[in-house]
Amino acid sequence: MSYEIERRGFTLIELVVSLVLFGIATGAIYSVLRNNQLAYQRQIAQVDMNNTVRTTLHVLRNDLLELDAGDPLGSDIVAMGPDSLVYRATRSMWFICQPPAVNSITVFYADSLRFPRFGWSLSSATDSLFIYAENDESTVSDDQWIRARINGAATFGNGCPGAQASYTIPLTGGLLGGVMDGAPVRSTQMWKLKTYADARGDWWLGAQQLYNAGSTSALQPVVGPINGATGLSIVYYDVDGATTTTPAEVARVAISVTGRSDGRVVTLSGLGYATEALSTGVKLRNNPIN
């Protein structure tokens, strides 16, 4: 007596249904993974744009807070436009350690809490000085910052009290009669900030240094990309809140920056560049708003 075992396979319909279900599941998984990838790309682009915008505002705000447009010797703002600015930027601070000579000053060079310096070494090619003059110690009405140009290379030594490290700076243009031992000294450099397009057509905030001899450094990118030629907007206001184009009248500056993603991402309106805008205002020192 024998038994025959029945062998059955999958029918064509079963195979087709299985393939269809597998395709639907695979498509759903791919859709989830793709959406997650696009969301991640958008988040990365958003973070990059936020960094671009905040860095731009940080750079501009820190320098603008130091500017004095109302200085009788001339505004720290040298030239200004809606997308560019030329100004004297404060770069270092020193303290005089002995009464000044006719055409030089000697400052502390040691890096310590007792004898601090803030910044770097000075260069006659790029730096000018503001030196605080006390003049008559019995009154504050004659106190002032005077300007001087560095005339040659500074020299190191031990000329400060207690044979402390010193830095002697030769000068031209400074009337040092009212400058006293211990007076602060601030160095400034001339910089130009402007928007520009690179070879790919991307727009950036760039900077170049203006040398004392009249030449300029190569334009270098600071932050970007920004959203085209209008990605940076600067508006200048006087003490009464009216817009002005005169450097000596500037009391407040409004800055608006629109960052742009480096590459295209999927947005609500389709594939394109994502943008992020942020604005701030800066009041300049020594020019109070009414």
C-alpha positions as a Markdown table, in Angstrom:
| # | Residue | x | y | z |
|---|---|---|---|---|
| 1 | Met | 0.0 | 0.0 | 0.0 |
| 2 | Ser | 1.6 | 3.3 | -1.0 |
| 3 | Tyr | 0.8 | 6.9 | -0.3 |
| 4 | Glu | 1.4 | 9.8 | -2.6 |
| 5 | Ile | 2.4 | 13.1 | -1.0 |
| 6 | Glu | 0.7 | 16.1 | -2.6 |
| 7 | Arg | 3.2 | 18.9 | -3.5 |
| 8 | Arg | 1.9 | 22.4 | -4.0 |
| 9 | Gly | 3.7 | 25.6 | -4.9 |
| 10 | Phe | 2.6 | 29.3 | -5.1 |
| 11 | Thr | 0.2 | 30.2 | -7.8 |
| 12 | Leu | 1.0 | 33.1 | -10.1 |
| 13 | Ile | -1.7 | 35.2 | -8.4 |
| 14 | Glu | -0.1 | 34.7 | -5.0 |
| 15 | Leu | 3.3 | 35.7 | -6.3 |
| 16 | Val | 1.9 | 38.8 | -7.9 |
| 17 | Val | 0.0 | 39.8 | -4.7 |
| 18 | Ser | 3.2 | 39.2 | -2.6 |
| 19 | Leu | 5.3 | 41.3 | -4.9 |
| 20 | Val | 2.7 | 44.1 | -4.8 |
| 21 | Leu | 2.6 | 44.0 | -1.0 |
| 22 | Phe | 6.4 | 44.0 | -0.8 |
| 23 | Gly | 6.5 | 47.0 | -3.2 |
| 24 | Ile | 4.0 | 48.9 | -1.1 |
| 25 | Ala | 5.9 | 48.2 | 2.1 |
| 26 | Thr | 9.3 | 49.1 | 0.5 |
| 27 | Gly | 7.8 | 52.3 | -1.0 |
| 28 | Ala | 6.4 | 53.3 | 2.4 |
| 29 | Ile | 9.8 | 52.6 | 4.1 |
| 30 | Tyr | 11.7 | 54.6 | 1.4 |
| 31 | Ser | 9.2 | 57.5 | 1.7 |
| 32 | Val | 9.8 | 57.7 | 5.5 |
| 33 | Leu | 13.5 | 57.5 | 5.1 |
| 34 | Arg | 13.5 | 60.1 | 2.3 |
| 35 | Asn | 11.3 | 62.5 | 4.3 |
| 36 | Asn | 13.6 | 62.1 | 7.3 |
| 37 | Gln | 16.6 | 62.8 | 5.1 |
| 38 | Leu | 15.0 | 65.9 | 3.6 |
| 39 | Ala | 14.0 | 67.1 | 7.0 |
| 40 | Tyr | 17.5 | 66.6 | 8.2 |
| 41 | Gln | 18.9 | 68.5 | 5.3 |
| 42 | Arg | 16.5 | 71.4 | 6.0 |
| 43 | Gln | 17.5 | 71.4 | 9.6 |
| 44 | Ile | 21.2 | 71.5 | 8.7 |
| 45 | Ala | 20.5 | 74.4 | 6.3 |
| 46 | Gln | 18.6 | 76.2 | 8.9 |
| 47 | Val | 21.4 | 75.9 | 11.5 |
| 48 | Asp | 24.0 | 77.1 | 8.9 |
| 49 | Met | 21.8 | 80.1 | 8.0 |
| 50 | Asn | 21.3 | 81.0 | 11.6 |
| 51 | Asn | 25.1 | 80.8 | 12.2 |
| 52 | Thr | 25.6 | 83.0 | 9.1 |
| 53 | Val | 23.1 | 85.6 | 10.1 |
| 54 | Arg | 24.2 | 85.8 | 13.8 |
| 55 | Thr | 27.9 | 85.9 | 12.9 |
| 56 | Thr | 27.3 | 88.8 | 10.5 |
| 57 | Leu | 25.3 | 90.7 | 13.1 |
| 58 | His | 27.9 | 89.9 | 15.8 |
| 59 | Val | 30.8 | 91.2 | 13.6 |
| 60 | Leu | 29.0 | 94.4 | 12.7 |
| 61 | Arg | 27.5 | 95.1 | 16.1 |
| 62 | Asn | 30.8 | 94.7 | 18.0 |
| 63 | Asp | 32.7 | 97.0 | 15.8 |
| 64 | Leu | 29.9 | 99.6 | 15.5 |
| 65 | Leu | 29.5 | 99.8 | 19.3 |
| 66 | Glu | 33.1 | 101.2 | 19.5 |
| 67 | Leu | 32.5 | 104.0 | 16.9 |
| 68 | Asp | 32.3 | 107.7 | 17.7 |
| 69 | Ala | 30.7 | 109.5 | 14.8 |
| 70 | Gly | 30.8 | 112.8 | 16.7 |
| 71 | Asp | 34.5 | 113.1 | 17.3 |
| 72 | Pro | 35.6 | 116.7 | 16.7 |
| 73 | Leu | 38.7 | 115.3 | 14.9 |
| 74 | Gly | 36.5 | 113.4 | 12.5 |
| 75 | Ser | 33.9 | 110.6 | 12.5 |
| 76 | Asp | 35.0 | 107.0 | 13.0 |
| 77 | Ile | 32.7 | 106.3 | 10.1 |
| 78 | Val | 34.7 | 107.3 | 7.0 |
| 79 | Ala | 32.2 | 106.2 | 4.3 |
| 80 | Met | 28.8 | 104.5 | 4.4 |
| 81 | Gly | 26.3 | 103.0 | 2.1 |
| 82 | Pro | 23.3 | 100.6 | 2.3 |
| 83 | Asp | 25.5 | 97.6 | 1.8 |
| 84 | Ser | 29.0 | 98.8 | 2.7 |
| 85 | Leu | 30.8 | 100.6 | 5.5 |
| 86 | Val | 34.3 | 102.1 | 5.9 |
| 87 | Tyr | 35.3 | 102.7 | 9.6 |
| 88 | Arg | 38.0 | 102.9 | 12.1 |
| 89 | Ala | 37.9 | 99.7 | 14.2 |
| 90 | Thr | 39.3 | 99.5 | 17.7 |
| 91 | Arg | 41.8 | 96.6 | 17.7 |
| 92 | Ser | 43.9 | 96.8 | 20.9 |
| 93 | Met | 44.3 | 98.6 | 24.2 |
| 94 | Trp | 47.5 | 99.5 | 26.1 |
| 95 | Phe | 48.5 | 101.5 | 29.2 |
| 96 | Ile | 51.4 | 104.0 | 29.3 |
| 97 | Cys | 53.9 | 103.2 | 32.0 |
| 98 | Gln | 56.0 | 106.4 | 32.1 |
| 99 | Pro | 55.5 | 110.0 | 31.1 |
| 100 | Pro | 55.6 | 110.3 | 27.3 |
| 101 | Ala | 58.5 | 111.7 | 25.4 |
| 102 | Val | 58.1 | 114.4 | 22.7 |
| 103 | Asn | 57.5 | 111.9 | 19.9 |
| 104 | Ser | 57.0 | 108.5 | 21.5 |
| 105 | Ile | 55.2 | 106.6 | 24.3 |
| 106 | Thr | 56.2 | 103.6 | 26.3 |
| 107 | Val | 53.5 | 101.1 | 27.4 |
| 108 | Phe | 53.3 | 98.0 | 29.5 |
| 109 | Tyr | 53.8 | 94.8 | 27.4 |
| 110 | Ala | 53.3 | 92.1 | 30.0 |
| 111 | Asp | 50.1 | 90.0 | 29.8 |
| 112 | Ser | 48.9 | 90.0 | 33.4 |
| 113 | Leu | 46.0 | 91.3 | 35.5 |
| 114 | Arg | 48.4 | 94.0 | 37.0 |
| 115 | Phe | 49.8 | 95.1 | 33.6 |
| 116 | Pro | 47.1 | 94.2 | 31.0 |
| 117 | Arg | 47.2 | 94.7 | 27.3 |
| 118 | Phe | 44.3 | 93.7 | 25.0 |
| 119 | Gly | 45.1 | 93.0 | 21.4 |
| 120 | Trp | 48.2 | 92.4 | 19.4 |
| 121 | Ser | 51.4 | 94.1 | 18.4 |
| 122 | Leu | 51.2 | 97.4 | 16.5 |
| 123 | Ser | 52.1 | 98.1 | 12.9 |
| 124 | Ser | 52.9 | 101.4 | 11.3 |
| 125 | Ala | 51.4 | 100.1 | 8.1 |
| 126 | Thr | 47.9 | 99.5 | 9.5 |
| 127 | Asp | 47.5 | 101.1 | 12.9 |
| 128 | Ser | 46.8 | 104.5 | 14.3 |
| 129 | Leu | 46.5 | 105.4 | 18.0 |
| 130 | Phe | 44.0 | 107.2 | 20.3 |
| 131 | Ile | 45.8 | 108.4 | 23.4 |
| 132 | Tyr | 43.9 | 109.6 | 26.4 |
| 133 | Ala | 44.9 | 113.1 | 27.5 |
| 134 | Glu | 43.9 | 114.1 | 31.1 |
| 135 | Asn | 45.3 | 117.7 | 30.7 |
| 136 | Asp | 44.2 | 119.5 | 33.9 |
| 137 | Glu | 43.6 | 116.9 | 36.6 |
| 138 | Ser | 41.3 | 119.3 | 38.5 |
| 139 | Thr | 38.6 | 119.3 | 35.8 |
| 140 | Val | 37.0 | 116.8 | 33.4 |
| 141 | Ser | 35.9 | 119.4 | 30.8 |
| 142 | Asp | 39.3 | 119.3 | 29.0 |
| 143 | Asp | 39.8 | 115.5 | 28.9 |
| 144 | Gln | 40.1 | 114.2 | 25.4 |
| 145 | Trp | 41.3 | 111.4 | 23.1 |
| 146 | Ile | 44.1 | 112.6 | 20.8 |
| 147 | Arg | 45.1 | 110.9 | 17.6 |
| 148 | Ala | 48.6 | 109.9 | 16.6 |
| 149 | Arg | 50.2 | 107.9 | 13.8 |
| 150 | Ile | 52.8 | 105.3 | 14.4 |
| 151 | Asn | 56.1 | 106.4 | 12.9 |
| 152 | Gly | 58.2 | 103.3 | 12.4 |
| 153 | Ala | 58.8 | 100.0 | 14.3 |
| 154 | Ala | 58.1 | 99.8 | 18.0 |
| 155 | Thr | 60.9 | 98.4 | 20.2 |
| 156 | Phe | 60.8 | 96.1 | 23.2 |
| 157 | Gly | 62.6 | 96.7 | 26.4 |
| 158 | Asn | 62.3 | 96.8 | 30.2 |
| 159 | Gly | 61.5 | 100.5 | 30.6 |
| 160 | Cys | 58.4 | 100.2 | 32.8 |
| 161 | Pro | 58.6 | 100.5 | 36.6 |
| 162 | Gly | 60.2 | 97.5 | 38.2 |
| 163 | Ala | 62.0 | 96.7 | 34.9 |
| 164 | Gln | 58.7 | 95.4 | 33.6 |
| 165 | Ala | 58.5 | 94.5 | 29.9 |
| 166 | Ser | 57.8 | 97.6 | 27.8 |
| 167 | Tyr | 56.9 | 98.5 | 24.2 |
| 168 | Thr | 58.1 | 101.9 | 23.0 |
| 169 | Ile | 56.1 | 103.3 | 20.1 |
| 170 | Pro | 57.4 | 106.2 | 17.9 |
| 171 | Leu | 54.7 | 108.7 | 16.9 |
| 172 | Thr | 53.9 | 111.5 | 14.6 |
| 173 | Gly | 50.9 | 113.8 | 14.9 |
| 174 | Gly | 50.3 | 113.5 | 18.6 |
| 175 | Leu | 50.3 | 116.5 | 21.0 |
| 176 | Leu | 51.4 | 114.6 | 24.2 |
| 177 | Gly | 51.6 | 117.5 | 26.7 |
| 178 | Gly | 48.4 | 116.5 | 28.5 |
| 179 | Val | 49.1 | 112.7 | 28.5 |
| 180 | Met | 50.1 | 111.3 | 31.8 |
| 181 | Asp | 51.6 | 108.1 | 33.2 |
| 182 | Gly | 49.0 | 105.3 | 33.3 |
| 183 | Ala | 46.9 | 106.8 | 30.4 |
| 184 | Pro | 45.1 | 104.2 | 28.2 |
| 185 | Val | 46.0 | 103.9 | 24.6 |
| 186 | Arg | 43.8 | 102.4 | 21.9 |
| 187 | Ser | 44.8 | 101.3 | 18.5 |
| 188 | Thr | 42.6 | 101.5 | 15.5 |
| 189 | Gln | 42.6 | 100.1 | 12.0 |
| 190 | Met | 40.7 | 101.2 | 8.9 |
| 191 | Trp | 38.4 | 98.5 | 7.5 |
| 192 | Lys | 35.9 | 98.2 | 4.8 |
| 193 | Leu | 32.9 | 95.8 | 4.9 |
| 194 | Lys | 30.9 | 95.3 | 1.8 |
| 195 | Thr | 28.7 | 92.7 | 0.0 |
| 196 | Tyr | 30.1 | 91.0 | -3.2 |
| 197 | Ala | 29.4 | 88.1 | -5.5 |
| 198 | Asp | 31.9 | 85.3 | -5.9 |
| 199 | Ala | 32.7 | 83.4 | -9.1 |
| 200 | Arg | 29.7 | 81.1 | -8.6 |
| 201 | Gly | 27.4 | 84.0 | -8.2 |
| 202 | Asp | 26.9 | 83.5 | -4.4 |
| 203 | Trp | 26.8 | 86.7 | -2.3 |
| 204 | Trp | 29.0 | 87.2 | 0.8 |
| 205 | Leu | 29.9 | 89.8 | 3.4 |
| 206 | Gly | 33.6 | 90.6 | 2.7 |
| 207 | Ala | 36.2 | 92.7 | 4.4 |
| 208 | Gln | 39.4 | 94.4 | 3.3 |
| 209 | Gln | 41.9 | 96.4 | 5.3 |
| 210 | Leu | 42.9 | 100.0 | 4.3 |
| 211 | Tyr | 46.6 | 100.6 | 4.8 |
| 212 | Asn | 47.9 | 104.0 | 6.0 |
| 213 | Ala | 49.8 | 104.4 | 2.7 |
| 214 | Gly | 46.5 | 104.3 | 0.8 |
| 215 | Ser | 46.5 | 100.8 | -0.6 |
| 216 | Thr | 44.1 | 98.0 | 0.4 |
| 217 | Ser | 44.3 | 94.3 | 1.1 |
| 218 | Ala | 42.5 | 91.8 | -1.0 |
| 219 | Leu | 38.8 | 91.4 | -0.3 |
| 220 | Gln | 38.2 | 88.3 | 1.9 |
| 221 | Pro | 34.9 | 86.6 | 2.7 |
| 222 | Val | 33.7 | 87.0 | 6.3 |
| 223 | Val | 30.4 | 85.2 | 6.3 |
| 224 | Gly | 27.9 | 83.9 | 3.8 |
| 225 | Pro | 26.3 | 83.1 | 1.6 |
| 226 | Ile | 23.7 | 85.8 | 2.0 |
| 227 | Asn | 20.5 | 86.2 | 0.0 |
| 228 | Gly | 21.7 | 88.1 | -3.1 |
| 229 | Ala | 22.7 | 91.7 | -3.4 |
| 230 | Thr | 20.0 | 92.7 | -0.9 |
| 231 | Gly | 21.1 | 90.2 | 1.7 |
| 232 | Leu | 22.6 | 93.0 | 3.8 |
| 233 | Ser | 20.9 | 96.2 | 4.5 |
| 234 | Ile | 22.3 | 99.1 | 6.6 |
| 235 | Val | 20.3 | 102.2 | 7.5 |
| 236 | Tyr | 21.8 | 105.2 | 9.4 |
| 237 | Tyr | 19.9 | 107.5 | 11.7 |
| 238 | Asp | 20.7 | 110.8 | 13.3 |
| 239 | Val | 20.0 | 111.9 | 16.9 |
| 240 | Asp | 16.4 | 112.8 | 16.0 |
| 241 | Gly | 15.7 | 109.4 | 14.4 |
| 242 | Ala | 15.8 | 110.6 | 10.8 |
| 243 | Thr | 17.8 | 108.8 | 8.2 |
| 244 | Thr | 21.1 | 110.4 | 7.3 |
| 245 | Thr | 23.9 | 110.1 | 4.8 |
| 246 | Thr | 26.4 | 112.2 | 6.7 |
| 247 | Pro | 29.0 | 110.2 | 8.7 |
| 248 | Ala | 29.3 | 112.8 | 11.5 |
| 249 | Glu | 25.5 | 112.7 | 12.1 |
| 250 | Val | 25.1 | 109.0 | 12.7 |
| 251 | Ala | 23.8 | 108.1 | 16.1 |
| 252 | Arg | 22.1 | 104.7 | 15.4 |
| 253 | Val | 22.6 | 102.1 | 12.8 |
| 254 | Ala | 19.9 | 99.5 | 11.9 |
| 255 | Ile | 21.2 | 96.3 | 10.3 |
| 256 | Ser | 19.2 | 93.6 | 8.5 |
| 257 | Val | 20.8 | 90.3 | 7.3 |
| 258 | Thr | 19.1 | 87.6 | 5.2 |
| 259 | Gly | 21.1 | 84.4 | 5.1 |
| 260 | Arg | 20.8 | 81.8 | 2.3 |
| 261 | Ser | 21.4 | 78.1 | 2.4 |
| 262 | Asp | 24.5 | 76.9 | 0.7 |
| 263 | Gly | 22.7 | 74.4 | -1.4 |
| 264 | Arg | 19.1 | 73.8 | -2.6 |
| 265 | Val | 16.7 | 72.1 | -0.2 |
| 266 | Val | 13.1 | 71.0 | -0.4 |
| 267 | Thr | 11.0 | 73.8 | 0.9 |
| 268 | Leu | 7.2 | 74.2 | 1.1 |
| 269 | Ser | 7.2 | 75.7 | -2.4 |
| 270 | Gly | 9.5 | 73.0 | -3.9 |
| 271 | Leu | 13.2 | 72.6 | -4.5 |
| 272 | Gly | 15.0 | 75.9 | -3.8 |
| 273 | Tyr | 17.2 | 77.9 | -1.4 |
| 274 | Ala | 16.1 | 78.4 | 2.2 |
| 275 | Thr | 16.5 | 81.9 | 3.7 |
| 276 | Glu | 16.6 | 83.3 | 7.2 |
| 277 | Ala | 16.4 | 87.0 | 8.1 |
| 278 | Leu | 17.3 | 88.8 | 11.3 |
| 279 | Ser | 17.7 | 92.5 | 12.3 |
| 280 | Thr | 19.3 | 94.5 | 15.0 |
| 281 | Gly | 20.1 | 98.1 | 15.9 |
| 282 | Val | 23.2 | 99.6 | 17.4 |
| 283 | Lys | 23.6 | 103.0 | 19.2 |
| 284 | Leu | 27.0 | 104.6 | 18.6 |
| 285 | Arg | 28.9 | 106.0 | 21.6 |
| 286 | Asn | 29.1 | 109.7 | 22.4 |
| 287 | Asn | 26.2 | 110.6 | 20.1 |
| 288 | Pro | 23.1 | 110.2 | 22.2 |
| 289 | Ile | 19.7 | 109.9 | 20.6 |
| 290 | Asn | 17.1 | 112.6 | 21.5 |
